[in-house]
């Protein structure tokens, strides 16, 4: 497989990839002419991975963004193509939090202005008198990993911390010594300083606008080291000039490089997008994104994928073996339902139910983990999920039921053995246990002597080798099911011969995803 590194990342990341893949480092060649040759591309913020570019990327499986945001990647277009988009959100947490806090300190004590004046030969102690942070209220807008680290540092400076984030559980605010507020307006009205730590979405674009600034506490000071588009810069400039906002410290702007009116104001501190610009952050980003790209190309779980549900590191080891099992069970249920189900039910039992199983329900069609939800919606397939700590006969179990024409078609499986191999434990109304392999043959027959031998003879004469086999019977109906994994595909002629053999009720061959 081939990887294109389009922007500079740490040498350690490139070395890691080169031990396993063919890697081209090319910053200059026309990307639209090269992209079709690669299975993966790694970018930072300067490369626009547009829908048009993705359409040309016939082999592309993963886009790696060495950094936090993915604003320069058309995630929807990538998702539709089943391309994983992965970033390195943890790489810049410390750097971004420290820079935001550095801006906060500079803003409270007028450090850049005093520095510039003294460099020009002016000793102006009275003019640059500042404020102590202790006992002031800091409002943190966006309480993800960076916002949490800023709150931790603010508490060390004896600040009172308010935080607003409707997507964070209440206990996380308490963990970092912050008080949760119910609205952004409440936070702005009660804070002496405000720092922004949000990703850019249509919902957050222009969040700090003229109306919200009008409702803020008089003399508030604002720090933005997240995304420039979060703030209406014209409204901010007016508020700074009127004194409504006493000062602002900005590392990011709606257009960069920035050359607008905010640069002309004495109560504004600016830096040229330095939040992630530490040696440690750059090295971490390159190494993390290299690991994510390698995981995607190897077919492993991608923990930082932005277009798949995130899985915590502590759940990775437990969930990993169940991903191929869930994929195979989902595909098997769909095939047994005739390939066109209207609903899929995923049930998780036992220890597995205690983990982040939401990812497993994303593999209901013979597509990949990325575009399965989109494909399901487009095809009108309803996906339901349910968990129970009841373990039945197994420590962990996944059951999948596909509904077609109102009829349920249920299968169930678990993993077992040293290699945690997928095992099929229920299908077609029978309890059994057999390895769930890529090529499966199911034969239902009358429960009487000689049927196993008859199947073996017919399959052997056709040159098909049986890898594994299990037999289960239903005493009430005097029927039995033989489930086999085989080494080569079963032809329609062989299936017809089995069906016509006395005592056989039905036979089905199913090819599962690799």
C-alpha positions as CSV (number, residue, x, y, z in Angstrom):
1,X,0.0,0.0,0.0
2,X,1.1,3.5,-0.7
3,X,0.9,6.6,1.5
4,X,1.4,10.2,0.5
5,X,2.7,12.6,3.1
6,X,1.6,16.0,1.8
7,X,2.8,18.2,4.7
8,X,5.6,18.1,7.1
9,X,5.3,15.7,10.1
10,X,7.7,14.3,12.6
11,X,10.5,12.1,11.1
12,X,9.6,9.4,13.7
13,X,6.1,9.2,12.1
14,X,7.5,8.8,8.6
15,X,10.0,6.2,9.8
16,X,7.2,4.2,11.5
17,X,5.2,4.1,8.3
18,X,8.1,3.2,6.1
19,X,8.8,0.1,8.1
20,X,5.4,-1.2,6.8
21,X,4.3,0.7,3.7
22,X,5.6,2.6,0.7
23,X,5.7,6.3,1.6
24,X,6.2,9.3,-0.7
25,X,6.9,12.7,0.9
26,X,5.8,15.2,-1.7
27,X,4.8,18.8,-0.8
28,X,4.7,20.3,-4.2
29,X,3.4,18.1,-7.1
30,X,-0.1,18.7,-8.3
31,X,-2.2,16.8,-5.9
32,X,-5.1,16.2,-8.2
33,X,-2.8,14.4,-10.6
34,X,-1.2,12.1,-7.9
35,X,-4.0,11.3,-5.5
36,X,-5.4,8.3,-7.5
37,X,-2.2,6.4,-6.8
38,X,-2.4,6.3,-3.0
39,X,-4.2,4.3,-0.3
40,X,-3.7,7.0,2.3
41,X,-2.8,10.7,2.5
42,X,-1.5,12.6,5.5
43,X,-2.0,16.4,5.7
44,X,-1.9,19.2,8.2
45,X,-4.0,22.4,7.8
46,X,-2.8,23.8,4.5
47,X,-4.0,21.0,2.1
48,X,-7.7,21.2,1.0
49,X,-9.0,17.7,0.8
50,X,-12.2,18.6,-1.1
51,X,-15.0,16.4,-2.5
52,X,-13.6,16.9,-5.9
53,X,-10.2,15.6,-4.8
54,X,-11.8,12.7,-3.0
55,X,-13.6,11.7,-6.2
56,X,-10.3,11.3,-7.9
57,X,-8.9,9.2,-5.1
58,X,-9.9,5.8,-6.4
59,X,-7.8,3.8,-4.0
60,X,-8.0,6.1,-0.9
61,X,-8.9,4.3,2.3
62,X,-7.8,6.8,5.0
63,X,-7.1,10.6,5.3
64,X,-4.8,11.4,8.2
65,X,-4.9,15.0,9.6
66,X,-1.8,15.7,11.8
67,X,-3.6,18.0,14.2
68,X,-6.9,18.6,15.9
69,X,-9.3,20.1,13.4
70,X,-10.5,18.6,10.1
71,X,-11.9,21.8,8.7
72,X,-9.8,21.4,5.5
73,X,-11.3,17.8,4.9
74,X,-14.7,17.2,3.3
75,X,-15.7,14.6,5.9
76,X,-19.1,14.0,4.4
77,X,-17.6,13.2,1.0
78,X,-15.0,10.9,2.6
79,X,-17.7,9.1,4.6
80,X,-19.8,8.5,1.6
81,X,-16.9,6.8,-0.1
82,X,-16.1,4.8,3.1
83,X,-12.8,6.6,3.7
84,X,-11.7,6.9,7.3
85,X,-10.8,10.4,8.4
86,X,-8.5,10.4,11.4
87,X,-6.9,13.2,13.3
88,X,-4.6,13.6,16.3
89,X,-6.7,15.5,18.9
90,X,-4.6,14.6,21.9
91,X,-1.4,15.9,20.3
92,X,-2.0,19.6,21.0
93,X,-3.9,19.5,24.2
94,X,-1.1,20.7,26.5
95,X,0.3,23.1,23.9
96,X,-3.1,24.7,23.2
97,X,-4.1,24.9,26.8
98,X,-0.7,26.5,27.8
99,X,-0.9,29.0,25.0
100,X,-4.5,30.0,25.9
101,X,-3.4,30.5,29.5
102,X,-0.4,32.5,28.4
103,X,-2.7,34.8,26.5
104,X,-4.9,35.1,29.6
105,X,-1.9,36.1,31.7
106,X,-0.7,38.6,29.0
107,X,-4.2,40.0,28.8
108,X,-4.5,40.5,32.5
109,X,-1.1,42.2,32.9
110,X,-0.7,44.0,29.6
111,X,2.6,42.2,29.1
112,X,3.0,42.7,25.3
113,X,2.1,46.4,25.4
114,X,4.6,47.0,28.3
115,X,7.3,45.1,26.5
116,X,6.8,47.1,23.2
117,X,6.8,50.4,25.1
118,X,10.0,49.6,27.0
119,X,11.7,48.5,23.8
120,X,10.9,51.9,22.4
121,X,12.5,53.6,25.4
122,X,9.3,54.4,27.3
123,X,9.1,53.5,31.1
124,X,5.3,53.6,31.7
125,X,4.5,51.7,34.9
126,X,1.2,53.4,35.6
127,X,-0.2,53.1,32.1
128,X,0.2,49.3,32.1
129,X,-1.2,48.4,35.5
130,X,-3.1,45.2,35.2
131,X,-5.4,42.8,37.1
132,X,-4.8,39.8,39.3
133,X,-6.3,36.5,38.1
134,X,-6.9,35.3,41.7
135,X,-10.6,35.5,42.7
136,X,-11.7,36.5,39.2
137,X,-14.2,34.4,37.3
138,X,-13.1,32.6,34.1
139,X,-15.7,31.4,31.7
140,X,-14.7,28.4,29.6
141,X,-16.8,27.9,26.5
142,X,-16.3,24.3,25.3
143,X,-15.3,21.8,27.9
144,X,-13.5,19.2,25.9
145,X,-9.9,18.1,26.6
146,X,-8.3,21.5,26.1
147,X,-11.0,23.4,28.0
148,X,-10.6,21.0,30.9
149,X,-6.9,21.6,31.0
150,X,-7.3,25.4,31.0
151,X,-9.8,25.0,33.8
152,X,-7.3,23.0,35.8
153,X,-4.6,25.7,35.4
154,X,-7.1,28.4,36.3
155,X,-7.9,26.7,39.5
156,X,-4.2,26.6,40.3
157,X,-4.3,30.4,39.9
158,X,-7.2,30.6,42.4
159,X,-9.8,31.6,39.8
160,X,-13.5,30.7,39.9
161,X,-14.3,28.7,36.8
162,X,-17.6,28.6,35.0
163,X,-18.0,26.3,32.0
164,X,-20.5,25.8,29.3
165,X,-20.8,22.7,27.1
166,X,-24.1,21.0,26.5
167,X,-22.4,17.8,25.3
168,X,-20.3,17.1,28.4
169,X,-21.6,15.1,31.4
170,X,-22.1,17.1,34.6
171,X,-19.6,15.0,36.5
172,X,-16.8,16.1,34.2
173,X,-17.3,19.7,35.3
174,X,-16.9,18.7,38.9
175,X,-13.8,16.6,38.2
176,X,-12.0,19.8,37.0
177,X,-13.4,22.2,39.7
178,X,-15.7,24.0,37.3
179,X,-19.3,25.1,37.8
180,X,-21.6,24.1,34.9
181,X,-23.8,26.8,33.5
182,X,-26.9,26.2,31.5
183,X,-26.4,28.8,28.7
184,X,-23.7,30.8,27.0
185,X,-25.5,34.0,27.8
186,X,-25.3,33.2,31.6
187,X,-21.6,32.5,31.3
188,X,-20.9,35.8,29.5
189,X,-22.9,37.8,32.0
190,X,-21.0,36.4,35.0
191,X,-17.4,36.1,33.8
192,X,-14.5,38.5,34.1
193,X,-12.5,36.6,31.5
194,X,-13.8,34.2,28.8
195,X,-11.7,31.6,26.8
196,X,-13.1,29.7,23.8
197,X,-12.3,26.1,23.2
198,X,-14.9,24.9,20.6
199,X,-14.6,23.2,17.3
200,X,-16.0,25.0,14.3
201,X,-19.4,23.8,13.1
202,X,-22.4,25.6,11.5
203,X,-23.8,25.8,15.0
204,X,-20.7,27.5,16.5
205,X,-19.8,29.8,13.6
206,X,-20.2,33.4,14.7
207,X,-21.2,32.2,18.2
208,X,-19.7,35.3,19.9
209,X,-21.8,37.9,18.0
210,X,-23.0,41.4,18.6
211,X,-26.1,40.3,20.5
212,X,-24.1,38.1,22.9
213,X,-21.4,40.7,23.4
214,X,-24.1,43.3,24.3
215,X,-25.4,40.9,27.0
216,X,-21.9,40.2,28.4
217,X,-20.5,41.7,31.6
218,X,-19.1,45.2,31.1
219,X,-15.3,45.1,30.9
220,X,-15.1,41.4,30.0
221,X,-11.9,40.2,28.5
222,X,-11.9,37.5,25.7
223,X,-9.3,34.9,24.8
224,X,-9.6,32.9,21.5
225,X,-7.1,30.3,20.7
226,X,-9.6,27.9,19.1
227,X,-11.0,29.0,15.7
228,X,-11.3,32.5,14.4
229,X,-14.7,32.0,12.9
230,X,-16.2,31.5,16.4
231,X,-16.2,35.3,16.8
232,X,-17.8,38.0,14.8
233,X,-14.6,40.1,14.4
234,X,-16.4,43.3,13.4
235,X,-18.7,43.1,16.4
236,X,-15.7,42.4,18.6
237,X,-13.8,45.4,17.3
238,X,-16.8,47.7,18.0
239,X,-17.1,46.3,21.5
240,X,-13.4,46.8,22.1
241,X,-13.6,50.4,20.9
242,X,-16.6,51.2,23.0
243,X,-15.1,49.7,26.2
244,X,-17.9,47.0,26.5
245,X,-15.0,44.5,26.0
246,X,-12.0,45.7,27.9
247,X,-9.5,43.6,26.0
248,X,-9.0,40.5,23.8
249,X,-6.2,38.1,23.2
250,X,-6.4,36.3,19.8
251,X,-4.4,33.5,18.3
252,X,-6.8,32.7,15.5
253,X,-8.7,34.7,12.9
254,X,-11.4,34.1,10.3
255,X,-8.9,34.7,7.5
256,X,-5.2,34.0,8.0
257,X,-2.8,35.7,7.6
258,X,-4.8,38.4,9.3
259,X,-4.5,42.1,8.4
260,X,-7.8,43.5,9.7
261,X,-8.8,46.3,12.1
262,X,-8.2,44.4,15.3
263,X,-4.5,44.9,14.8
264,X,-4.9,48.6,15.2
265,X,-6.4,48.5,18.7
266,X,-4.2,48.9,21.7
267,X,-6.3,46.6,23.9
268,X,-5.9,43.6,21.6
269,X,-3.0,41.1,21.9
270,X,-2.4,38.9,18.9
271,X,-0.3,35.9,18.0
272,X,-0.1,34.2,14.5
273,X,-1.9,30.9,15.2
274,X,0.7,29.5,17.6
275,X,-1.5,27.3,19.8
276,X,-0.1,24.0,18.5
277,X,3.3,25.4,17.6
278,X,5.5,23.6,20.1
279,X,8.1,21.0,19.2
280,X,6.4,18.4,21.4
281,X,3.0,18.9,19.9
282,X,4.3,18.7,16.3
283,X,6.2,15.5,17.1
284,X,3.2,14.0,18.8
285,X,0.8,14.9,16.0
286,X,3.0,13.2,13.4
287,X,3.5,10.0,15.4
288,X,-0.2,9.7,16.4
289,X,-1.5,10.3,12.9
290,X,1.0,7.7,11.5
291,X,-0.3,5.2,14.0
292,X,-3.9,6.0,13.0
293,X,-3.2,5.6,9.3
294,X,-1.4,2.3,9.8
295,X,-4.3,1.0,11.9
296,X,-6.8,1.9,9.1
297,X,-4.7,0.3,6.4
298,X,-4.3,-2.8,8.5
299,X,-8.1,-3.1,9.1
300,X,-7.8,-2.4,12.8
301,X,-9.8,-0.1,15.0
302,X,-9.1,3.6,14.4
303,X,-9.5,5.3,17.8
304,X,-9.3,8.9,16.4
305,X,-11.6,8.5,13.4
306,X,-13.8,11.6,13.2
307,X,-16.4,9.8,11.0
308,X,-16.8,6.8,13.2
309,X,-17.9,6.5,16.9
310,X,-15.0,7.0,19.2
311,X,-13.8,4.1,21.3
312,X,-12.0,4.8,24.6
313,X,-8.6,3.2,25.0
314,X,-9.7,1.1,27.9
315,X,-12.4,-0.5,25.7
316,X,-10.1,-1.2,22.8
317,X,-8.7,-4.5,24.0
318,X,-12.1,-5.9,24.9
319,X,-14.0,-4.7,21.8
320,X,-11.3,-5.4,19.2
321,X,-12.1,-9.2,18.7
322,X,-15.8,-8.5,18.4
323,X,-15.5,-6.1,15.4
324,X,-15.0,-8.9,12.8
325,X,-17.6,-11.0,14.6
326,X,-20.2,-8.2,14.4
327,X,-19.3,-7.7,10.7
328,X,-19.8,-11.3,9.9
329,X,-22.9,-11.8,11.9
330,X,-24.5,-8.7,10.4
331,X,-23.7,-9.9,6.9
332,X,-24.9,-13.4,7.6
333,X,-28.2,-12.1,9.0
334,X,-28.7,-9.9,5.9
335,X,-28.0,-12.8,3.6
336,X,-30.4,-15.1,5.4
337,X,-33.0,-12.4,5.2
338,X,-32.7,-12.4,1.4
339,X,-30.3,-9.4,1.2
340,X,-32.9,-6.7,1.6
341,X,-33.9,-6.3,5.3
342,X,-35.9,-3.4,6.6
343,X,-34.6,-3.6,10.1
344,X,-31.6,-4.9,12.0
345,X,-31.5,-5.5,15.7
346,X,-28.1,-5.8,17.5
347,X,-28.1,-7.2,21.0
348,X,-25.1,-7.3,23.3
349,X,-25.0,-9.7,26.3
350,X,-22.6,-10.2,29.2
351,X,-19.3,-8.4,29.7
352,X,-19.5,-7.0,26.2
353,X,-22.6,-5.0,27.1
354,X,-20.5,-3.0,29.7
355,X,-18.3,-1.7,26.9
356,X,-18.8,1.0,24.2
357,X,-20.7,-1.3,21.9
358,X,-22.2,1.5,19.7
359,X,-19.6,0.9,17.1
360,X,-20.6,-2.7,16.6
361,X,-24.1,-1.8,15.3
362,X,-22.4,0.1,12.5
363,X,-21.5,-2.9,10.4
364,X,-24.9,-4.0,9.2
365,X,-24.3,-4.0,5.5
366,X,-21.5,-5.5,3.3
367,X,-19.8,-2.1,3.4
368,X,-17.2,-0.7,5.8
369,X,-17.4,0.7,9.3
370,X,-17.4,4.3,8.0
371,X,-20.3,4.4,5.5
372,X,-22.5,1.7,7.0
373,X,-24.8,4.2,8.9
374,X,-25.2,6.3,5.7
375,X,-25.9,3.3,3.5
376,X,-28.4,1.9,6.1
377,X,-30.3,5.3,6.1
378,X,-30.3,5.6,2.4
379,X,-31.7,2.1,1.9
380,X,-34.3,2.6,4.6
381,X,-32.8,0.1,7.0
382,X,-33.7,0.8,10.6
383,X,-30.9,-0.2,13.1
384,X,-31.7,-0.8,16.7
385,X,-29.4,-1.7,19.6
386,X,-29.9,-3.2,23.0
387,X,-27.5,-4.3,25.8
388,X,-27.9,-6.6,28.7
389,X,-25.4,-7.9,31.3
390,X,-27.2,-11.3,31.2
391,X,-24.6,-13.6,29.7
392,X,-26.7,-16.7,28.8
393,X,-24.2,-19.6,28.2
394,X,-21.3,-17.3,27.2
395,X,-19.3,-14.6,28.9
396,X,-20.1,-12.2,26.0
397,X,-22.5,-12.7,23.1
398,X,-23.7,-10.7,20.1
399,X,-27.1,-11.5,18.5
400,X,-28.2,-10.0,15.2
401,X,-31.7,-10.2,13.8
402,X,-32.6,-9.1,10.3
403,X,-36.2,-8.4,9.5
404,X,-37.5,-8.9,5.9
405,X,-41.2,-9.0,5.0
406,X,-41.9,-9.0,8.7
407,X,-40.0,-12.2,9.3
408,X,-37.1,-12.3,11.7
409,X,-33.8,-14.1,10.7
410,X,-31.6,-14.4,13.8
411,X,-28.0,-15.3,14.3
412,X,-25.7,-15.1,17.3
413,X,-22.0,-15.5,18.0
414,X,-19.1,-15.0,20.3
415,X,-15.3,-15.2,20.2
416,X,-13.2,-18.0,21.6
417,X,-9.7,-19.5,21.8
418,X,-6.3,-18.0,21.9
419,X,-6.8,-16.0,18.7
420,X,-10.3,-14.9,19.8
421,X,-11.8,-16.3,16.6
422,X,-15.4,-15.6,15.7
423,X,-17.8,-18.5,16.6
424,X,-21.3,-18.9,15.3
425,X,-23.5,-20.2,18.1
426,X,-27.0,-19.8,16.7
427,X,-28.6,-19.7,13.2
428,X,-31.8,-20.6,11.4
429,X,-33.4,-21.5,14.8
430,X,-30.7,-24.0,15.8
431,X,-28.1,-23.8,18.6
432,X,-24.7,-24.9,17.4
433,X,-21.0,-24.0,17.7
434,X,-18.8,-23.6,14.6
435,X,-16.1,-21.2,13.4
436,X,-17.7,-18.3,11.6
437,X,-15.6,-18.2,8.5
438,X,-15.7,-16.4,5.1
439,X,-17.3,-19.3,3.2
440,X,-20.2,-21.0,5.0
441,X,-22.6,-23.8,3.9
442,X,-25.8,-24.5,5.7
443,X,-27.8,-27.7,5.1
444,X,-31.0,-28.6,6.8
445,X,-32.1,-32.2,6.7
446,X,-34.3,-34.9,8.3
447,X,-32.8,-36.0,11.6
448,X,-31.9,-39.6,10.7
449,X,-28.8,-41.8,10.2
450,X,-26.6,-41.4,7.1
451,X,-27.3,-37.7,6.5
452,X,-23.8,-36.5,7.6
453,X,-22.2,-39.1,5.4
454,X,-24.4,-38.2,2.4
455,X,-23.4,-34.5,2.7
456,X,-19.7,-35.4,3.0
457,X,-19.9,-37.6,-0.1
458,X,-21.7,-35.0,-2.2
459,X,-19.4,-32.1,-1.2
460,X,-16.3,-34.3,-1.6
461,X,-17.3,-35.4,-5.1
462,X,-17.6,-31.7,-6.0
463,X,-14.0,-31.0,-4.8
464,X,-15.0,-28.8,-1.9
465,X,-13.0,-29.3,1.3
466,X,-14.7,-29.0,4.7
467,X,-12.7,-26.9,7.2
468,X,-15.1,-27.1,10.2
469,X,-18.5,-28.6,10.8
470,X,-21.1,-28.6,13.5
471,X,-24.5,-30.4,13.7
472,X,-27.5,-29.3,15.7
473,X,-30.9,-30.9,15.8
474,X,-34.5,-29.9,16.6
475,X,-36.1,-32.9,18.3
476,X,-39.6,-31.4,18.1
477,X,-39.5,-31.2,14.3
478,X,-37.1,-34.2,13.8
479,X,-34.9,-31.9,11.8
480,X,-31.1,-31.1,12.0
481,X,-28.8,-28.4,10.7
482,X,-25.3,-28.9,9.4
483,X,-23.2,-25.8,9.4
484,X,-19.9,-26.0,7.6
485,X,-17.0,-23.6,6.9
486,X,-15.4,-24.6,3.5
487,X,-12.2,-23.8,1.7
488,X,-13.7,-22.9,-1.7
489,X,-17.0,-21.5,-3.0
490,X,-20.0,-23.8,-3.4
491,X,-21.5,-23.8,-6.9
492,X,-25.2,-23.5,-7.7
493,X,-25.0,-27.0,-9.2
494,X,-23.8,-28.5,-5.9
495,X,-26.5,-26.7,-3.9
496,X,-29.2,-28.1,-6.3
497,X,-27.8,-31.6,-5.9
498,X,-27.9,-31.3,-2.1
499,X,-31.5,-30.0,-2.2
500,X,-32.6,-32.9,-4.4
501,X,-30.9,-35.6,-2.2
502,X,-33.5,-37.6,-0.2
503,X,-33.8,-36.3,3.3
504,X,-32.4,-32.8,2.7
505,X,-34.8,-29.9,3.2
506,X,-32.7,-27.0,2.1
507,X,-29.1,-25.9,1.4
508,X,-27.6,-22.4,1.4
509,X,-24.1,-21.1,0.6
510,X,-23.1,-17.7,2.0
511,X,-19.9,-15.7,1.4
512,X,-19.2,-13.3,4.2
513,X,-17.0,-10.2,4.1
514,X,-13.2,-10.7,4.7
